[in-house]
Amino acid sequence: MTEMIQTTATRTAETVAARLNRRYTAERRFRALGLGAILLSVGFLAVLLGSIVDKGWTGFLQTQIAVEIAFDPQVIDPEGTRDPATLDTADYAALVRAGMAARLSPEADRATRRDLSALVSTMAADQLRAMVTADPALIGSRATLWLLASDKLDMVVKGQVPRQVGAAGNALNDRQLGWLADLEQAHQTRKTFNTTFFTAGDSRAPEQAGIWGAVVGSFFSLAITLLVSFPLGVATAVYLEEFAPINRWTNLIEVNINNLAAVPSVVFGLLGLAVFLNVFHMPRSAPLVGGLVLALICLPTIIIAGRAALKAVPPSIRQAAAGLGASPLQIVAHHVLPLAMPGMLTGTILGMARALGETAPLLMIGMVAFIVDIPKSPLDPSAVLPVQIYLWAGSPERAFVEKTSAAIMVLLLFLVSMNMVAIVLRKKFERRW
């Protein structure tokens, strides 16, 4: 009998040990799968970010060429009147062509001069115009200036396209490549920080294109989004959580708010197109309309985050205030809302970060137009940063690839910064009860 009991106990212990081993093995397998999934996701993210950085970091640099310019009075002001209108309409591109020809091919014919002009951006003529308009005393003098190179030469200098004639992306011929080698050997080319990228608006010429117009448009749109969505979202959250009776109508409202948070953003764009543009006839492509559409997208997120923050405030706070004779409005305004505000601000910042990256609803309301001028107000036509990236991504020029990647890096920086602010606010002001 004793042996039978011992045998049974041994078998039971072996069975339990086997089951535990299988359980621990399954747990280790599950942990390994989870860790593998995380590592795989991080790997894909690293490849994506690495590809963007590899293609876009050169967008923060620009190539310049040293050219000796002769400010010929016969070209700029043949009558010598120094009339501002005459100075402004002079053929400064001819001065650039003459300077390039004098350095690289003094006996240049028309075709050669055309090839020479293709090495320098058309913005160089505007640079000379600004200099002469600001200081007419330059007329008749000579000066060596660093002029902005064309996008074709810029891509070759940065190594973004091969230096072989006919290679994919290389638009320079063998003669232009020879001139480039001559300029580099004489140290007459340089790469500098691309201030144009951060100070200019959009342009058909890649070397002249910048994101400042889109950044200003995004600022106006987000400002309107914040002014509209934050008060409405907070007020709605306070009413539903603190004052609204629990019945079928409030339940229906809650369900609809939760559903709106999952609605595709393009639906809000269609709503903005139908209501704001077709009914109220607001200006197309304006940040005002874009901000209103983005406010509709942010509202569900702000309301849900606001209600969660209000629920996190202990009931004892309300009971203590009521015991001291505070009215329901005073309880909410003086005690509950200040304690819930950090959570509401976090939800608002996250909603604004989502709005900053939205493209589809803004395309529906016409914010996809080619806009060169920097918007002065929310009523002026404008692009926003995600739409600007979309436009550049569809451009055929090779130089717009680095512009697109550089703009994506700037957008990601803004998004990461906004999320960092949300985390800091939550860590600094959040109370744990």
C-alpha positions as CSV (number, residue, x, y, z in Angstrom):
1,M,0.0,0.0,0.0
2,T,2.8,2.4,0.9
3,E,4.6,1.6,-2.3
4,M,1.4,2.2,-4.3
5,I,1.0,5.6,-2.6
6,Q,4.6,6.5,-3.3
7,T,4.3,5.4,-6.9
8,T,1.2,7.5,-7.3
9,A,2.8,10.5,-5.7
10,T,5.8,10.1,-7.9
11,R,3.7,9.9,-11.1
12,T,1.7,12.9,-9.9
13,A,4.8,14.9,-9.3
14,E,6.2,13.9,-12.7
15,T,2.9,14.9,-14.4
16,V,2.9,18.3,-12.6
17,A,6.5,18.9,-13.4
18,A,5.9,18.1,-17.1
19,R,2.9,20.4,-17.2
20,L,5.0,23.2,-15.5
21,N,7.8,22.6,-18.0
22,R,5.3,22.9,-20.9
23,R,3.8,26.0,-19.3
24,Y,7.2,27.6,-18.8
25,T,8.3,26.7,-22.3
26,A,5.1,28.2,-23.7
27,E,5.7,31.3,-21.7
28,R,9.3,31.6,-22.9
29,R,8.1,31.0,-26.5
30,F,5.4,33.7,-26.0
31,R,8.0,36.2,-24.6
32,A,10.4,35.4,-27.5
33,L,7.7,36.0,-30.0
34,G,6.7,39.3,-28.4
35,L,10.4,40.4,-28.3
36,G,10.8,39.3,-31.9
37,A,7.8,41.3,-32.9
38,I,9.1,44.4,-31.1
39,L,12.6,44.0,-32.6
40,L,11.0,43.5,-36.1
41,S,8.9,46.6,-35.7
42,V,11.9,48.6,-34.5
43,G,13.9,47.3,-37.4
44,F,11.3,48.4,-39.9
45,L,11.1,51.8,-38.2
46,A,14.9,52.1,-38.3
47,V,15.0,51.2,-42.0
48,L,12.2,53.7,-42.7
49,L,13.8,56.5,-40.7
50,G,17.2,55.7,-42.1
51,S,15.9,55.9,-45.7
52,I,14.3,59.2,-45.0
53,V,17.4,60.7,-43.4
54,D,19.7,59.3,-46.1
55,K,17.7,60.9,-48.8
56,G,16.8,64.1,-46.9
57,W,19.8,65.3,-44.9
58,T,21.3,66.9,-48.1
59,G,18.2,69.0,-48.4
60,F,19.5,71.2,-45.6
61,L,22.5,72.0,-47.7
62,Q,22.7,74.0,-51.0
63,T,25.5,74.3,-53.6
64,Q,26.9,77.7,-54.6
65,I,29.2,78.7,-57.4
66,A,31.7,81.6,-57.3
67,V,31.2,83.8,-60.4
68,E,32.8,87.1,-61.2
69,I,30.1,89.5,-62.2
70,A,30.6,92.7,-64.2
71,F,27.8,95.1,-63.4
72,D,27.7,96.4,-67.0
73,P,26.0,99.8,-67.2
74,Q,24.9,99.1,-70.7
75,V,22.9,96.2,-69.5
76,I,21.6,97.6,-66.2
77,D,21.1,101.3,-66.9
78,P,22.1,102.3,-70.4
79,E,20.7,105.8,-70.0
80,G,22.4,106.4,-66.6
81,T,19.2,107.7,-64.9
82,R,19.4,105.3,-62.0
83,D,15.6,105.1,-62.2
84,P,14.4,102.3,-59.8
85,A,12.0,101.0,-62.4
86,T,14.8,100.7,-64.9
87,L,17.1,99.0,-62.4
88,D,14.4,96.5,-61.5
89,T,13.6,95.4,-65.1
90,A,17.2,95.1,-66.3
91,D,18.4,91.8,-67.8
92,Y,20.5,90.5,-64.8
93,A,20.4,87.0,-66.2
94,A,22.6,88.3,-69.0
95,L,25.2,89.4,-66.4
96,V,25.2,85.8,-65.0
97,R,25.6,84.3,-68.4
98,A,28.5,86.6,-69.2
99,G,30.2,85.9,-65.9
100,M,29.9,82.1,-66.4
101,A,31.1,82.4,-70.0
102,A,34.1,84.5,-69.1
103,R,35.2,81.9,-66.5
104,L,34.5,78.7,-68.4
105,S,34.2,79.3,-72.1
106,P,35.1,82.8,-73.4
107,E,34.2,82.0,-77.0
108,A,30.9,80.5,-76.1
109,D,28.2,80.3,-78.8
110,R,24.4,80.4,-78.0
111,A,24.2,76.7,-77.3
112,T,27.2,76.9,-75.0
113,R,25.8,79.8,-73.1
114,R,22.6,77.9,-72.7
115,D,24.5,75.0,-71.1
116,L,26.4,77.5,-68.9
117,S,23.1,79.0,-67.7
118,A,21.8,75.6,-66.8
119,L,24.5,75.4,-64.1
120,V,23.2,78.4,-62.2
121,S,19.8,78.9,-60.6
122,T,17.4,81.5,-62.0
123,M,17.4,82.9,-58.5
124,A,20.9,84.3,-59.2
125,A,19.4,87.0,-61.3
126,D,17.1,88.0,-58.5
127,Q,20.1,88.1,-56.2
128,L,21.8,90.6,-58.5
129,R,18.7,92.6,-58.9
130,A,18.3,92.9,-55.1
131,M,22.0,94.0,-54.8
132,V,21.8,96.7,-57.4
133,T,18.4,98.0,-56.3
134,A,19.8,98.4,-52.7
135,D,23.1,99.9,-53.8
136,P,23.1,101.5,-57.4
137,A,26.8,102.4,-56.8
138,L,27.6,98.8,-57.8
139,I,26.9,99.7,-61.5
140,G,30.2,99.7,-63.4
141,S,32.0,97.6,-60.8
142,R,33.1,94.0,-60.7
143,A,32.6,91.5,-57.8
144,T,33.0,87.8,-57.2
145,L,29.7,86.5,-55.8
146,W,28.6,83.1,-54.6
147,L,25.5,82.3,-56.7
148,L,23.0,79.5,-56.1
149,A,23.6,76.5,-58.3
150,S,20.8,74.8,-60.3
151,D,19.2,71.7,-59.0
152,K,20.8,69.6,-61.7
153,L,24.3,70.6,-60.6
154,D,23.4,70.5,-56.9
155,M,22.3,66.8,-57.2
156,V,25.6,65.9,-58.8
157,V,27.7,67.8,-56.2
158,K,25.9,66.2,-53.3
159,G,26.3,62.7,-54.8
160,Q,22.6,62.1,-55.1
161,V,23.0,61.2,-58.8
162,P,25.9,59.6,-60.6
163,R,28.4,61.7,-62.5
164,Q,28.1,59.6,-65.6
165,V,26.4,61.1,-68.6
166,G,23.0,59.5,-69.2
167,A,22.9,58.0,-65.7
168,A,19.5,57.9,-64.0
169,G,18.7,61.3,-62.5
170,N,21.7,63.0,-64.1
171,A,20.6,65.8,-66.4
172,L,24.1,67.3,-67.1
173,N,26.0,66.5,-70.3
174,D,29.7,65.7,-70.6
175,R,30.6,69.4,-71.2
176,Q,28.8,70.6,-68.1
177,L,30.4,67.8,-66.0
178,G,33.7,69.0,-67.3
179,W,33.0,72.5,-66.3
180,L,31.9,71.3,-62.9
181,A,35.2,69.4,-62.4
182,D,37.0,72.6,-63.4
183,L,35.1,74.7,-60.9
184,E,35.7,72.1,-58.1
185,Q,39.4,72.0,-58.9
186,A,39.6,75.7,-58.5
187,H,37.6,75.6,-55.3
188,Q,34.8,77.7,-56.8
189,T,32.0,75.5,-55.5
190,R,30.9,75.1,-51.9
191,K,28.0,73.7,-49.9
192,T,26.4,75.9,-47.3
193,F,23.4,75.7,-45.0
194,N,20.2,75.9,-47.1
195,T,18.5,79.0,-45.6
196,T,16.2,79.1,-48.6
197,F,14.5,75.9,-47.5
198,F,13.4,77.5,-44.3
199,T,12.6,81.0,-45.5
200,A,10.9,80.6,-49.0
201,G,7.6,79.3,-50.2
202,D,7.0,76.7,-52.9
203,S,8.6,77.0,-56.3
204,R,8.7,75.1,-59.6
205,A,12.5,75.2,-59.3
206,P,13.6,72.7,-56.6
207,E,16.6,74.8,-55.5
208,Q,14.3,77.7,-54.8
209,A,11.6,75.8,-53.0
210,G,11.1,76.1,-49.2
211,I,8.7,75.1,-46.5
212,W,8.1,78.5,-44.8
213,G,4.8,79.1,-46.6
214,A,3.6,75.6,-45.6
215,V,4.8,76.1,-42.0
216,V,2.9,79.4,-41.7
217,G,-0.2,77.8,-43.2
218,S,0.1,74.9,-40.7
219,F,0.4,77.5,-37.9
220,F,-2.7,79.3,-38.9
221,S,-4.6,76.1,-39.3
222,L,-3.6,74.7,-36.0
223,A,-4.3,78.0,-34.2
224,I,-7.8,78.0,-35.5
225,T,-8.1,74.3,-34.6
226,L,-7.1,74.9,-31.1
227,L,-9.3,78.0,-30.6
228,V,-12.4,76.0,-31.9
229,S,-11.8,72.5,-30.6
230,F,-10.4,73.1,-27.1
231,P,-13.3,75.2,-25.6
232,L,-15.9,73.0,-27.3
233,G,-14.2,69.8,-26.3
234,V,-13.7,70.8,-22.7
235,A,-17.3,72.1,-22.3
236,T,-18.7,69.0,-23.9
237,A,-16.7,66.7,-21.6
238,V,-17.7,68.7,-18.5
239,Y,-21.3,68.6,-19.4
240,L,-21.5,64.9,-20.2
241,E,-19.5,63.9,-17.2
242,E,-20.7,66.3,-14.5
243,F,-24.2,67.6,-15.4
244,A,-25.9,65.5,-18.1
245,P,-28.5,63.0,-16.9
246,I,-28.0,59.4,-17.7
247,N,-30.6,58.5,-20.3
248,R,-30.9,57.1,-23.8
249,W,-30.0,60.5,-25.4
250,T,-26.8,60.9,-23.5
251,N,-25.9,57.3,-24.2
252,L,-26.5,57.9,-27.9
253,I,-24.3,61.0,-27.8
254,E,-21.5,59.1,-26.1
255,V,-21.7,56.3,-28.7
256,N,-21.6,58.8,-31.5
257,I,-18.6,60.6,-30.0
258,N,-16.7,57.3,-29.7
259,N,-17.6,56.4,-33.3
260,L,-16.5,59.8,-34.6
261,A,-13.0,59.1,-33.2
262,A,-12.8,56.2,-35.6
263,V,-14.3,57.8,-38.7
264,P,-11.7,58.2,-41.6
265,S,-10.5,61.8,-41.8
266,V,-11.5,62.0,-45.5
267,V,-15.1,62.0,-44.4
268,F,-14.5,65.2,-42.4
269,G,-13.0,66.6,-45.5
270,L,-16.1,65.8,-47.5
271,L,-18.2,67.5,-44.7
272,G,-16.0,70.6,-44.9
273,L,-16.4,70.7,-48.7
274,A,-20.1,70.3,-48.5
275,V,-20.7,72.8,-45.6
276,F,-18.0,75.3,-45.3
277,L,-17.3,75.8,-49.0
278,N,-20.6,75.0,-50.8
279,V,-23.0,76.3,-48.1
280,F,-21.1,79.1,-46.3
281,H,-18.9,79.9,-49.3
282,M,-15.7,80.3,-47.3
283,P,-12.5,80.9,-49.2
284,R,-11.0,77.8,-50.8
285,S,-7.5,76.7,-49.8
286,A,-7.6,79.0,-46.8
287,P,-6.2,78.0,-43.3
288,L,-9.6,79.1,-41.9
289,V,-11.4,76.3,-43.5
290,G,-8.6,73.8,-42.9
291,G,-8.6,74.7,-39.2
292,L,-12.3,74.2,-38.9
293,V,-12.1,70.8,-40.6
294,L,-9.2,69.8,-38.4
295,A,-11.2,71.0,-35.3
296,L,-13.9,68.5,-36.2
297,I,-11.3,65.8,-36.3
298,C,-9.8,66.7,-32.9
299,L,-13.1,67.2,-31.1
300,P,-13.8,63.5,-30.3
301,T,-10.2,62.9,-29.1
302,I,-10.4,66.0,-26.8
303,I,-13.8,65.0,-25.4
304,I,-12.8,61.4,-24.7
305,A,-9.6,62.5,-23.0
306,G,-11.4,65.2,-21.1
307,R,-14.0,62.8,-19.7
308,A,-11.3,60.3,-18.7
309,A,-9.5,63.1,-16.9
310,L,-12.7,64.1,-15.1
311,K,-13.4,60.5,-14.0
312,A,-9.9,60.3,-12.5
313,V,-10.7,63.1,-10.0
314,P,-11.8,61.3,-6.7
315,P,-15.4,61.7,-5.7
316,S,-14.2,62.9,-2.3
317,I,-13.1,66.2,-3.9
318,R,-16.7,66.8,-5.0
319,Q,-18.1,65.7,-1.7
320,A,-15.8,67.9,0.3
321,A,-16.6,70.9,-1.8
322,A,-20.4,70.2,-1.6
323,G,-20.1,69.8,2.2
324,L,-18.7,73.3,2.4
325,G,-21.7,74.7,0.5
326,A,-20.3,75.0,-3.0
327,S,-22.7,74.9,-5.8
328,P,-22.3,72.2,-8.6
329,L,-20.9,74.8,-10.9
330,Q,-18.4,76.0,-8.3
331,I,-17.4,72.4,-7.6
332,V,-16.6,71.8,-11.2
333,A,-15.0,75.2,-12.0
334,H,-13.0,75.7,-8.8
335,H,-12.0,72.1,-7.8
336,V,-12.6,69.4,-10.4
337,L,-11.7,71.1,-13.6
338,P,-8.3,72.5,-12.4
339,L,-7.3,68.9,-11.2
340,A,-8.4,67.4,-14.5
341,M,-6.8,70.1,-16.7
342,P,-3.4,68.3,-17.1
343,G,-5.1,65.3,-18.6
344,M,-7.2,67.5,-20.9
345,L,-4.2,69.3,-22.1
346,T,-2.5,66.0,-22.8
347,G,-5.4,64.9,-24.9
348,T,-5.6,68.2,-26.7
349,I,-1.9,68.1,-27.6
350,L,-2.2,64.6,-28.9
351,G,-5.3,65.6,-31.0
352,M,-3.3,68.6,-32.4
353,A,-0.4,66.3,-33.3
354,R,-2.9,64.1,-35.2
355,A,-4.3,67.2,-36.9
356,L,-0.8,68.4,-37.9
357,G,-0.2,65.2,-39.9
358,E,-3.6,65.1,-41.6
359,T,-3.6,65.4,-45.4
360,A,-6.7,63.8,-46.9
361,P,-9.3,66.2,-45.4
362,L,-7.2,69.2,-46.5
363,L,-7.0,67.8,-50.1
364,M,-10.8,67.7,-50.2
365,I,-11.2,71.4,-49.4
366,G,-8.6,72.5,-52.1
367,M,-5.5,73.0,-50.0
368,V,-3.5,71.2,-52.7
369,A,-3.0,74.3,-54.9
370,F,0.5,75.5,-55.9
371,I,1.0,78.5,-53.6
372,V,4.2,80.6,-53.9
373,D,3.3,83.5,-51.6
374,I,3.6,83.3,-47.8
375,P,0.1,83.7,-46.3
376,K,-0.4,86.9,-44.3
377,S,-3.7,85.8,-42.6
378,P,-5.9,82.7,-42.2
379,L,-8.0,84.0,-45.2
380,D,-5.1,83.8,-47.7
381,P,-4.6,80.7,-49.9
382,S,-2.0,78.5,-48.3
383,A,-0.6,75.0,-48.2
384,V,0.2,73.0,-45.0
385,L,3.3,70.9,-44.3
386,P,1.7,67.4,-45.0
387,V,0.2,68.7,-48.3
388,Q,3.4,70.3,-49.3
389,I,5.1,66.9,-48.8
390,Y,2.4,65.3,-50.9
391,L,2.9,67.9,-53.7
392,W,6.7,67.5,-53.8
393,A,6.5,63.7,-53.7
394,G,4.6,63.8,-57.0
395,S,7.0,66.1,-58.7
396,P,9.2,64.5,-61.4
397,E,12.4,66.4,-60.6
398,R,15.0,64.4,-58.8
399,A,15.8,67.3,-56.5
400,F,12.3,67.2,-55.1
401,V,13.1,63.7,-53.6
402,E,15.5,65.2,-51.1
403,K,13.1,68.2,-50.5
404,T,10.3,65.7,-49.7
405,S,12.5,63.7,-47.3
406,A,13.8,66.9,-45.6
407,A,10.2,68.2,-45.1
408,I,9.2,64.8,-43.6
409,M,12.1,65.1,-41.2
410,V,10.9,68.6,-40.2
411,L,7.3,67.3,-39.8
412,L,8.5,64.3,-37.7
413,L,10.4,66.8,-35.5
414,F,7.3,68.8,-34.9
415,L,5.2,65.7,-34.1
416,V,7.9,64.3,-31.7
417,S,8.1,67.7,-30.0
418,M,4.4,67.9,-29.5
419,N,4.3,64.4,-28.0
420,M,7.2,65.2,-25.8
421,V,5.4,68.2,-24.5
422,A,2.3,66.1,-23.8
423,I,4.5,63.6,-21.8
424,V,6.2,66.4,-19.9
425,L,2.9,68.0,-19.0
426,R,1.4,64.7,-17.8
427,K,4.5,63.8,-15.7
428,K,4.7,67.3,-14.2
429,F,1.1,68.1,-13.4
430,E,-0.6,64.7,-13.1
431,R,-1.7,63.7,-9.7
432,R,-2.1,60.1,-8.6
433,W,-4.9,59.6,-6.1
